[in-house]
Every structure is written in structure tokens, then in C-alpha cells.
């Protein structure tokens, strides 16, 4: 059966998706059995619409950032706030601390749900509040969706605002923090956003992709190391996993 141009294009996209380091025109042609001229024509069309990019030196093709924009718009159709709210409330009650649900938009953390500690400390954040991701546990978790190379590009040349004297101050330091979050399965903010405040965060996933993060936030006196390790870290990870299990994408 003859394969249409649209199907050939989709097969090229699928092939590039599975080859994160990219492929040359000849490699794509060889693997898919399409003529080099056909592959080149399709890639040129995709490139003009930012669906693929080409390294000017190696001539290697990779998927373009257009797919990130499409993914973001698809994810906006998932009402993560509605799905997560009851579990966020349960976490608030179980931990006795403030809980938050955040997403990443234009590389900034946006608070989409928040439940304060009853009768306790209220952090100066609110639903709709935005903040730079490098200063927060939730931001470090959300950035795990990107490779270190992508993080370096996103924050290259950026001035790192010092919210406190502990705030991450460079791209290299940020990458180390994001790597910790990837390895540990949670992110940690130790007075980096607010003096006297600590935060533990874990990722919410849909389709294997990090789409949001939840967190528990409290004072350094209510969240000492022994309580973090004994109770709160596991509690936050368990809740994030529970929310993720409800996400269908």
C-alpha cells in the first residue's frame, strides 16, 4: 500500500522522537526506506514551521520547540486543579502545614491551588501568584521535565534574583538542584524563597510527563530534618503519586 506524504511525515516525527540526539537526512532515509529527496522535502517543510530544528554545523535534525507549545496547550485542557484538590486537602490535614499545587507557564511557577495552615503561618502566595522556578522546591521539580542542556538555554544570561541569601544564584547551581530532584524524586527549598520557611515538593505526572507539582510548606521550626525524613517527604511523594494515578492523558 502506498504511504501518503502525511504518513511519511508522521513516521519521521516518531523516529526523531525516539532519537533525542537527532538524525541526519541520510540516516532517516536509511531507517525508513524513503528517498533522500523525500525526507529532505518533508524536513524542510517541518523546519519552516518550527516542528524540527537543524544544527547548522552537524546538519542533524531534531524535534523543534513547537511540540512543547502544542503539549502545553493540550495539558491546559486537563483540569489538574479539580483532580488534585481533595488529595491536596488531605495532605494539608495530615501534615498540618500549608499545601500547594503549581504548574509551569512561560518558565515561571504559577500557583493554581493553595490550602493554608489553619490558624498558622500564611505565606505571601496566592492562587495565580507567579515566581521564578529556581527559588522554590516546586520549581526545581517542574524543571525536571527538561534536560540539563535545555535548562542551560532557558536560563542562559538570566539574572538570578536573590529572594534570600540562600537562593540559587547560577545556572550551574540550578542544574545541580534539579539533578537532586530527579534522583531523589522530590525537591527541597531550605529558606531559599522565604527566610525561615522550608518546602518539600513532588511531581504530578500525566502520560509520563511532569505536568504539575505539589508541596508542603512550613516554618523551619515545624519542619526540622527529623520530621522531614520521617514523615513529610514520604507523605508528599505518596500524595503526588496518588494524583498522578488519576491523570489520564
C-alpha positions as CSV (number, residue, x, y, z in Angstrom):
1,X,0.0,0.0,0.0
2,X,1.3,3.4,-0.9
3,X,2.2,5.6,2.0
4,X,0.9,9.2,1.8
5,X,3.1,12.2,2.4
6,X,1.3,12.9,5.7
7,X,2.0,9.4,6.9
8,X,5.7,9.7,5.9
9,X,5.9,13.0,7.9
10,X,4.4,11.3,11.0
11,X,6.8,8.4,10.7
12,X,9.7,10.9,10.6
13,X,8.4,12.7,13.7
14,X,8.1,9.3,15.5
15,X,11.6,8.4,14.5
16,X,13.0,11.8,15.7
17,X,11.0,11.4,19.0
18,X,12.9,8.2,19.7
19,X,16.3,9.7,18.8
20,X,16.9,12.5,21.2
21,X,20.4,13.3,19.8
22,X,18.8,13.8,16.3
23,X,19.4,12.2,12.9
24,X,20.7,13.2,9.5
25,X,18.7,13.1,6.3
26,X,20.6,10.0,5.2
27,X,20.1,8.2,8.5
28,X,16.3,8.9,8.4
29,X,16.2,7.8,4.7
30,X,18.0,4.6,5.6
31,X,15.9,3.7,8.6
32,X,12.5,4.4,7.0
33,X,13.4,3.4,3.4
34,X,12.3,6.8,2.0
35,X,14.2,8.5,-0.8
36,X,16.6,11.2,0.5
37,X,14.9,13.8,-1.6
38,X,11.5,13.0,0.0
39,X,13.0,13.1,3.5
40,X,14.7,16.4,2.8
41,X,11.5,18.0,1.4
42,X,9.4,16.9,4.4
43,X,12.0,18.1,6.9
44,X,12.3,21.5,5.1
45,X,8.6,21.9,5.4
46,X,8.6,21.0,9.1
47,X,11.6,23.3,9.7
48,X,9.8,26.3,8.2
49,X,7.0,25.8,10.7
50,X,9.4,25.1,13.7
51,X,8.4,21.5,14.1
52,X,12.0,20.5,13.6
53,X,15.4,22.2,14.1
54,X,18.7,21.6,12.3
55,X,22.1,22.0,13.8
56,X,24.0,24.4,11.5
57,X,27.3,22.5,12.0
58,X,26.3,18.8,12.0
59,X,23.2,19.2,9.8
60,X,21.5,16.9,12.3
61,X,17.7,17.3,12.6
62,X,15.8,17.1,16.0
63,X,12.2,17.8,17.1
64,X,11.5,21.6,17.5
65,X,10.1,23.6,20.3
66,X,6.7,23.8,18.5
67,X,5.9,20.5,20.1
68,X,6.4,21.9,23.5
69,X,3.9,24.6,22.7
70,X,1.4,22.1,21.5
71,X,2.0,19.9,24.6
72,X,1.4,22.9,26.9
73,X,-1.9,23.7,25.2
74,X,-3.0,20.0,25.4
75,X,-2.1,19.9,29.1
76,X,-4.2,23.1,29.7
77,X,-7.2,21.0,28.8
78,X,-6.6,18.7,31.8
79,X,-8.1,20.2,34.9
80,X,-5.4,19.2,37.3
81,X,-6.7,21.5,40.0
82,X,-10.1,19.8,40.1
83,X,-8.5,16.3,40.1
84,X,-5.9,17.2,42.8
85,X,-7.9,19.3,45.2
86,X,-9.2,16.6,47.6
87,X,-5.8,15.0,47.8
88,X,-4.2,18.4,48.4
89,X,-6.7,19.0,51.2
90,X,-6.0,15.5,52.7
91,X,-2.3,16.3,52.6
92,X,-2.9,19.7,54.4
93,X,-4.8,17.9,57.2
94,X,-2.3,15.1,57.5
95,X,0.8,17.3,57.5
96,X,-0.7,20.2,59.5
97,X,1.1,22.5,57.0
98,X,0.2,24.6,54.0
99,X,-0.1,22.7,50.7
100,X,0.2,24.0,47.2
101,X,-0.4,22.9,43.6
102,X,1.6,24.6,40.9
103,X,2.3,24.4,37.2
104,X,5.0,25.9,34.9
105,X,3.9,28.6,32.4
106,X,6.5,30.5,30.3
107,X,9.2,29.1,32.6
108,X,7.6,30.6,35.7
109,X,5.9,28.8,38.6
110,X,2.2,29.6,38.8
111,X,0.2,28.6,41.9
112,X,-3.1,27.1,40.8
113,X,-4.4,25.8,44.2
114,X,-3.4,26.6,47.8
115,X,-4.6,25.5,51.2
116,X,-3.1,27.4,54.1
117,X,-2.3,26.0,57.5
118,X,-5.3,26.5,59.8
119,X,-4.5,29.2,62.4
120,X,-0.9,29.2,61.3
121,X,1.7,31.0,59.2
122,X,0.4,32.2,55.9
123,X,3.0,32.5,53.1
124,X,2.7,35.5,50.8
125,X,1.5,33.5,47.9
126,X,-2.0,33.1,46.4
127,X,-3.7,31.4,43.5
128,X,-2.4,33.0,40.4
129,X,0.9,34.0,42.1
130,X,4.0,33.6,39.9
131,X,7.6,33.2,40.9
132,X,10.9,32.2,39.3
133,X,11.4,28.4,39.5
134,X,15.0,28.5,40.7
135,X,13.9,29.8,44.1
136,X,11.4,27.1,45.0
137,X,11.2,23.4,45.6
138,X,8.2,23.2,43.2
139,X,10.2,25.0,40.5
140,X,13.1,22.6,40.8
141,X,10.6,19.7,40.4
142,X,8.9,21.2,37.4
143,X,12.2,21.8,35.7
144,X,13.0,18.1,35.8
145,X,10.9,17.8,32.7
146,X,13.7,19.5,30.8
147,X,17.2,18.2,30.0
148,X,20.2,20.0,31.6
149,X,21.0,21.4,28.1
150,X,17.5,22.8,27.8
151,X,17.7,24.3,31.3
152,X,21.0,26.0,30.4
153,X,19.5,27.5,27.3
154,X,16.4,28.7,29.2
155,X,18.4,30.5,31.9
156,X,21.5,31.4,30.0
157,X,22.3,35.1,30.6
158,X,19.4,35.4,33.2
159,X,19.9,37.4,36.3
160,X,19.1,35.3,39.4
161,X,17.1,37.4,41.8
162,X,18.2,36.8,45.4
163,X,15.0,36.2,47.4
164,X,17.2,35.3,50.4
165,X,20.9,34.8,50.8
166,X,20.3,31.1,50.1
167,X,18.6,31.5,46.7
168,X,20.2,29.6,43.8
169,X,22.4,32.1,42.1
170,X,23.6,30.5,38.8
171,X,22.6,28.1,36.1
172,X,25.2,25.5,37.3
173,X,23.8,25.6,40.8
174,X,20.3,25.3,39.5
175,X,21.2,22.2,37.4
176,X,22.7,20.6,40.5
177,X,19.4,21.2,42.4
178,X,17.3,19.9,39.5
179,X,19.5,16.8,39.3
180,X,18.9,16.2,43.0
181,X,15.2,16.5,42.5
182,X,15.4,13.9,39.6
183,X,17.5,11.5,41.7
184,X,15.5,11.8,44.9
185,X,12.0,12.1,43.5
186,X,11.4,15.3,45.4
187,X,12.6,18.9,45.5
188,X,13.6,20.8,48.6
189,X,13.7,24.6,49.4
190,X,15.6,25.4,52.5
191,X,14.9,29.1,53.2
192,X,15.6,29.9,49.5
193,X,12.3,31.7,48.8
194,X,11.4,33.0,52.3
195,X,13.6,33.3,55.3
196,X,12.5,30.8,58.0
197,X,10.4,28.8,55.5
198,X,11.1,25.3,54.2
199,X,9.2,23.4,51.4
200,X,9.1,19.8,50.1
201,X,7.7,19.1,46.6
202,X,7.0,16.1,44.4
203,X,5.9,15.8,40.7
204,X,2.5,15.1,39.3
205,X,2.7,13.3,36.0
206,X,0.4,12.5,33.1
207,X,1.5,10.3,30.3
208,X,4.9,10.0,31.9
209,X,5.5,13.8,31.7
210,X,5.7,16.1,34.7
211,X,2.8,18.5,34.3
212,X,2.5,19.9,37.9
213,X,4.0,19.8,41.3
214,X,2.5,19.7,44.8
215,X,4.2,20.9,48.0
216,X,4.1,21.1,51.8
217,X,5.3,24.5,53.1
218,X,6.0,25.4,56.7
219,X,8.4,27.1,59.1
220,X,11.9,25.7,59.9
221,X,10.6,25.0,63.4
222,X,7.7,22.9,62.3
223,X,9.7,21.2,59.6
224,X,13.0,20.1,61.1
225,X,15.2,17.4,59.4
226,X,13.9,14.5,61.5
227,X,10.3,15.3,60.7
228,X,11.1,15.8,57.0
229,X,12.8,12.4,56.7
230,X,10.4,10.5,59.0
231,X,7.1,11.8,57.7
232,X,6.8,14.7,55.3
233,X,8.9,13.6,52.3
234,X,7.1,10.2,52.0
235,X,3.8,11.9,52.6
236,X,4.3,14.4,49.7
237,X,5.6,11.8,47.3
238,X,2.7,9.4,48.1
239,X,0.1,12.2,47.5
240,X,1.8,13.2,44.2
241,X,1.8,9.6,43.0
242,X,-1.9,9.3,44.0
243,X,-2.8,12.4,42.0
244,X,-0.7,11.1,39.1
245,X,-2.7,7.8,39.1
246,X,-5.9,9.8,38.4
247,X,-4.4,11.7,35.5
248,X,-5.5,10.2,32.2
249,X,-3.7,11.5,29.1
